Each structure stands twice: as C-alpha cells, then as structure tokens.
C-alpha cells in the first residue's frame, strides 16, 4: 500500500511539472506550484474527511431547528428523524412539519 501512495505521489508530481509552462520564469513556476500544491492538499483533506464522515443526523439539532421554527413562524413543530439534514432543504419543508 505504501508503494501505491508513493507511485501516486510521483504521478502527481509529474502532473505538477507538466502544468508549468516551459517559458515560465522562476516566480511564475513557484506560484503555479504553490497553487497546485494547495489544491492537491485540499483535495486530499476532503477525501480523508469524506472517508471518515458518517451519515448526517439530527442528533442534537432537532430541538434547535424546532426552536428556530417556533421563533420565526410562531408555531410549534416536531422535527421527524427522517427530515432532511441539509439546512436549506429542511427550511424549505417547514410547512410540512
């Protein structure tokens, strides 16, 4: 597995080297390398986070959302466990709670 990671790293370095134009000066090359390196780091961090993420749930947030609906719409609601966990989707369905 470690060899796969090092091979992947070499592939990424080859991609990075190919992205730098031949006529770029050292400052341009450094800027391109920094931008691509930051992108690759962000991509790796997002992949690692996605691998550890669990299914989103309403654990601890149902009461907060119900309180917000109560304050804004002046009515009490029960937020079901199967309600959408995405805040925008849930807000769009408050008339069905």
DAHU-V531943 format. One line per field, one symbol per residue. ss: DSSP state (H for helix, E for strand, L for the rest). phi: phi as a letter, one per 20 degrees, with the letter a starting at -180 (. if undefined). burial: b if it has 16 or more other ideal C-beta (glycine too) atoms within 10 Angstrom, else e. A space follows every 50 residues. Layout:
ss: ???
phi: ???
burial: ???
This chain:
ss: LHHHHHHHHHHHHHHHHHHLLLLLLHHHHHHHHHHHHHHHHHHHHHHHHH HHLLLLLLLLLHHHHHHHHHHHHLLLLLLLLLLLLLHHHHHHLHHHL
phi: .ffffffffffffffffffeffefefffffffffffffffffffffffff fefeffcegndffffffffffedlbecdeffeffefgfffffdffee
burial: eeeeeeeeeeeeeeebeeeeeeeeeeeeeeeebeebeeeeeeeeeeeeee eeeeeeebeeebeebbebbeeeeeeebebeeebebeeeebeeebeeb
